[in-house]
Amino acid sequence: MLALCLKPTREKSVLRKHPWIFKGAVQEIIGSPKNGETIRIIDNDRHFLAWAAFSAYSQICARIWSWDESDQINAGFLENRIIKSIARRESCVDSSKQAQRLVYAESDSLPGIIVDRYGLIIVVQFLNSGAEYWREAIIDTLYEIENIQCIYERSDVDARRLEGLEERTGILKGHLPNSVIEILENGLQYLVDIKSGHKTGFYLDQQINRLHLGRVASGKDVLDCFCYTGGFSVNALAGGASKVLSLDSSSEALAMCRKNVLLNNFDEGKHTTLGGDVFQTLRDFRDRNLHFDLIILDPPKFAPTIAQIKQAARGYKDINLLACKLLKPGGNLFTFSCSGGVSAELFQKIVAGAALDANADLQIIQRMYQSPDHPVAINFPEGEYLKGLVLRKN
């Protein structure tokens, strides 16, 4: 028998259905499980608790597949879970289903498995040992999805190194005629770089927030910071913004942003791109006494873990303070954090501190979260990583 026995009283989180078991909770490993192999989780009295994928390298040494002893963790089990996860997306925001997350790891009871769909293309990530162990079965199931031309892997993430796994990318099944494909989201067209774009190519988690921004952009002078390929910029133009300035440090992202604006036949005269460090550029704008009606702050992950919180807090405070100074009275600030180590409560405190230092009177008019195709399992709060505030300057 392959099993992981927990120390006395350390079964509490498992009984609460949290899917992670850390090394510090382990009393004994029975047998010699391979990396990713399924093991029994038992309490100190040898009672069954769960089935989990074993990780020989990570501090999270087991990730739970099921709490039902009668389950058999095999290809059929995974196929059933994936089919159910995809079926749950039927009511999600983008009715066209052209761009959507189909499987969201632990939140869909499939730890370490990310599946995103872009039209005829599936992009998959295998983030941990359990997902890697069952990769062939997962790939076979995904290729059975109707109207799929290609499955492409983007397992080029730091998390794999913590699992003793190498990064992997490339075509797994089918044919990818072009790495840059066109998708439709909420009636707007975007080019997505499957091979080298951020994450799996696009920020699907912001879909509903982009839609909301477009609804409040009419007639406004907009600054889109960390714009990437222009998701918010395109929605601002679609919503009737008078001017949009898209700011990013990546020349490749800005080139794609310009293409996305042209793809939707917007007036080029209303859109400008600017390359540069966002922190320094915002300081330059402050010194030049520039102001905007609507500012978007959607920076990359500043704090992947709790250990980086202090450094991340300084970064979030800095850009939000500068944005407060650049925002016109009556203007709106859409500010986000995708750092899992920064809670929604802490993020609000950071932004409040920035507003205080900027002598800006702000009101929260809406809180924003990841799109519905990125659901959060109630037993796994770590799945809620994206938090945002829509603020009005009085």
Secondary structure as GFF3:
##gff-version 3
##sequence-region A 1 394
A	DSSP	beta_strand	3	6	.	.	.	ID=ss1
A	DSSP	alpha_helix	12	15	.	.	.	ID=ss2
A	DSSP	beta_strand	20	22	.	.	.	ID=ss3
A	DSSP	three_ten_helix	23	25	.	.	.	ID=ss4
A	DSSP	beta_strand	26	30	.	.	.	ID=ss5
A	DSSP	beta_strand	38	42	.	.	.	ID=ss6
A	DSSP	beta_strand	48	54	.	.	.	ID=ss7
A	DSSP	beta_strand	60	66	.	.	.	ID=ss8
A	DSSP	alpha_helix	75	88	.	.	.	ID=ss9
A	DSSP	three_ten_helix	89	91	.	.	.	ID=ss10
A	DSSP	beta_strand	99	104	.	.	.	ID=ss11
A	DSSP	three_ten_helix	105	108	.	.	.	ID=ss12
A	DSSP	beta_strand	113	118	.	.	.	ID=ss13
A	DSSP	beta_strand	121	126	.	.	.	ID=ss14
A	DSSP	alpha_helix	129	133	.	.	.	ID=ss15
A	DSSP	alpha_helix	135	142	.	.	.	ID=ss16
A	DSSP	beta_strand	150	155	.	.	.	ID=ss17
A	DSSP	alpha_helix	158	162	.	.	.	ID=ss18
A	DSSP	beta_strand	168	174	.	.	.	ID=ss19
A	DSSP	beta_strand	180	185	.	.	.	ID=ss20
A	DSSP	beta_strand	188	193	.	.	.	ID=ss21
A	DSSP	three_ten_helix	204	206	.	.	.	ID=ss22
A	DSSP	alpha_helix	207	215	.	.	.	ID=ss23
A	DSSP	beta_strand	221	225	.	.	.	ID=ss24
A	DSSP	alpha_helix	231	238	.	.	.	ID=ss25
A	DSSP	beta_strand	243	248	.	.	.	ID=ss26
A	DSSP	alpha_helix	251	263	.	.	.	ID=ss27
A	DSSP	three_ten_helix	268	270	.	.	.	ID=ss28
A	DSSP	beta_strand	271	275	.	.	.	ID=ss29
A	DSSP	alpha_helix	278	287	.	.	.	ID=ss30
A	DSSP	beta_strand	292	297	.	.	.	ID=ss31
A	DSSP	three_ten_helix	306	308	.	.	.	ID=ss32
A	DSSP	alpha_helix	309	326	.	.	.	ID=ss33
A	DSSP	beta_strand	327	337	.	.	.	ID=ss34
A	DSSP	alpha_helix	344	357	.	.	.	ID=ss35
A	DSSP	beta_strand	362	369	.	.	.	ID=ss36
A	DSSP	three_ten_helix	381	383	.	.	.	ID=ss37
A	DSSP	beta_strand	387	393	.	.	.	ID=ss38
###
